[in-house]
Amino acid sequence: MVKLLNVYLNTVDQTKQDYHVRVYEERINDVCAVYIDGFSNRPLDSDLGAAIEFTIEDVKSWMADFRHSEYWCRPEFGTDFKDIPNETQGLVYEKNDGTYGAVLPVVSEQYKCVLSGCSEGFVQAKLFSWFEKMNTCKGLAFAWAEGANPYELIEKCAEVCLKLLNNGCRLRKERRYPEIFEYLGWCSWDAFEIRVDETGIIEKCREFRKKGIPVKWIILDDMWAEVRDFYNMTYRNRSEMFRLMHSSKLYSFKADPKRFPNGLKACIEKVNEFGIKVGMWHPATGYWAGVSPDGEIYRDYKDLLIQTPQGTFIPTYEEGKAYLFYSAFHDYLQSCGAEFVKIDNQSMTRRFYKGLAPVGKAARQYHNAIEASVGRHFDNRMINCMGMASEDMWNRNISPISRCSDDFQPENREWFSKHILQCAYNTLIQGQFYYCDWDMWWTDDSQALKNSVLRAISGGPIYISDALNRSNADILRPLVFEDGRILRCDRLAVPAKDCLTVDPLTSGRIFKLQNMCNNCGIVAAFNLSEENKPVEGSISKTDVEGLEG
């Protein structure tokens, strides 16, 4: 069980204030909610306002799902609490007696909580607001539970926390999965990158028709819109392309007139003639470096933007103004015939809104704005992307789908192992709130069969990103019906119980994903040995949670 050891506040001058703070617990339906209640006469440090130190008895091994970059999470495995990474957003552990436990830190209106190991061998729950005008730290910090079923423990923790926070965020089972994502899709990114144009899109649609591949939706990805920073620019490799992308700004909401000379609406109408619907990609920030101060958007909507300390113009976090910005963008996309959006670059609270409002308030307001616009224009059909920070995870009320891994990398076995681990273990935590998108993939590279198995068992959308003339219908046929409907499992794929807290790269054991479909158990087994050595293990019906008979 979790044993609380110490609690303290931390002021802006880094002095610990431990005289006006307490920590207490409340047990609800076998879940223990841990609260903090503290006050300081001096402002609390915005990066570490408070900390709760605790230990857990008789732990054999653990898996920490932590934020390894600004946008993404991945698992870490261990046996010593001091090795728990900073910014851990969910912890699952196995005890010596074979039972399990889960610790789930939350994001409230004013504070974000994450876990971290300490050199002394205990766990620290860190709370911070990213806002310097806070003298109090009060509210729910995290929840924990122990028992025989680790999957139920995580779900119960999430359910109890959401009820206590009462902020409108929902469990995945309370969200509606969009019908359009019951069908096979394709994304333009790997085929055309930032030079995507109407000619290439229509040529790819012809390829699908010729090969009998029943793609029913596509995403026009980065970057279909007017970004004048691209004009007259060249690049010799992907590194230079990415530097250009991330230094470029959105000029207008409209499609680039050079690459879409007939306009976005005309392009979408041509795609629709193939029986294919179109979704549009865009970053939450406009483009990677925001909005151009020389462009149409700035001219018409500058009152809805803020300038960051880096000089970037992006939409404000304030809900009313942010809604007007996204609604104007989505008005245009809807008028052109777009059916949904994929919104990228979402974990931006720390980068751009730090110091403007407490973390939960800032994240909630801009997510409310995005979701209100997507609800009005696209009936909530949206894929969230680059948004795995817990302030994003705990503050979207309606949108159903969120990416759960770094970007797809073709022809790369090492990446495949990292990818499957990210998707599988991130789903344990993020999957309590969202259907998980395991990203696009290629049908004609050496990893294609393995990638097809992953998408088949994932329980989320299935979409490919092959270049022109490279889509392989044979790889896709086991995944889809003739009308394009995918064979989607009934829930989300997660690791089998005996894989939960051991590192598949070094354990010498097979790695197993488990799911169900029509009351049938499904197990996908992989050799993920980082030394490419043979691995051992067994597969049985007990690997599938809830399988009877």
Sequence and secondary structure as in RCSB ss.txt:
>XXXX:A:sequence
MVKLLNVYLNTVDQTKQDYHVRVYEERINDVCAVYIDGFSNRPLDSDLGAAIEFTIEDVKSWMADFRHSEYWCRP
EFGTDFKDIPNETQGLVYEKNDGTYGAVLPVVSEQYKCVLSGCSEGFVQAKLFSWFEKMNTCKGLAFAWAEGANP
YELIEKCAEVCLKLLNNGCRLRKERRYPEIFEYLGWCSWDAFEIRVDETGIIEKCREFRKKGIPVKWIILDDMWA
EVRDFYNMTYRNRSEMFRLMHSSKLYSFKADPKRFPNGLKACIEKVNEFGIKVGMWHPATGYWAGVSPDGEIYRD
YKDLLIQTPQGTFIPTYEEGKAYLFYSAFHDYLQSCGAEFVKIDNQSMTRRFYKGLAPVGKAARQYHNAIEASVG
RHFDNRMINCMGMASEDMWNRNISPISRCSDDFQPENREWFSKHILQCAYNTLIQGQFYYCDWDMWWTDDSQALK
NSVLRAISGGPIYISDALNRSNADILRPLVFEDGRILRCDRLAVPAKDCLTVDPLTSGRIFKLQNMCNNCGIVAA
FNLSEENKPVEGSISKTDVEGLEG
>XXXX:A:secstr
 EEEEEEEEEBTT  EE SSEEEEEEEETTEEEEEEEEE SS B SS SEEEEEEETTEEEEEEEEE SSS EEE
EEESSGGG  TTEEEEEEEETTS EEEEEE B SS EEEEEE TTS EEEEEE S S   EEEEEEEEEEEES H
HHHHHHHHHHHHHHH SS   GGGS   GGGGB EEESHHHHGGG  HHHHHHHHHHHHHHT    EEEE TT B
  GGGTT   SSHHHHHHHHHT  B  SSB TTTSTT HHHHHHHHHTTT EEEEEEETTSSTT B TTSHHHHH
HGGGEEE TTS EEE S HHHHHHHHHHHHHHHHHTT  EEEEE    IIIIITTTS HHHHHHHHHHHHHHHHH
HHHTT EEE S  SHHHHTS SS  EEE SS   SS HHHHHHHHHHHHHHHHHHTTTSEEE     SSSTTHHH
HHHHHHHHSS  EE   TT   HHHHGGGB TTSBB   SS  EE GGGTTS TTTSSB EEEEEEETTEEEEEE
E   TT    B    GGGSTT   
